[in-house]
């Protein structure tokens, strides 16, 4: 197994993989990390210490990322984190 470590402004990701690294994976990881920072910005800056509560739902983002980049899945899924990064941050939530 190989490990690729990437960082964004405030968080890191370690990706464990076998074989050749997917082409342009750094771009996808960067988009993913920026989306996680955007969604969890308050908890990254001011964590409560309860990781499960602070980062509730991050597992779904991780699963979507893995699914998109896994060889098991022959079709491509929508890049949830990429669409999150393109949303207007001034729009009501």
Steps between C-alpha positions, in 0.01 A plus 500: 500500500604857436399815690443844353475789747346828386420816690279799460504821699383333823473123459689198369391184323685172472394278211606135510497326162638203306656513156538813293374824644200634308580780259433851635405362842661800670244729332210285619641478852547876507137554399390250763704665776372847411141369514561344843651828621200692372239268654680460833675839521363589844587163653848503349563841658313433826481126568295380795711189545215272393627387161185307413278803563738760355544310175163327469444402137862518387491123451252544216735741324789259547298205366399703193863593436614138533217378279591746226867401507464127563565250225202300625261758358503515122273806480581847623294661771434869530779674684307626800791696643571672167143624475521622860807707417321664208192606698460866580600538865262795537197287410264419788543156653 
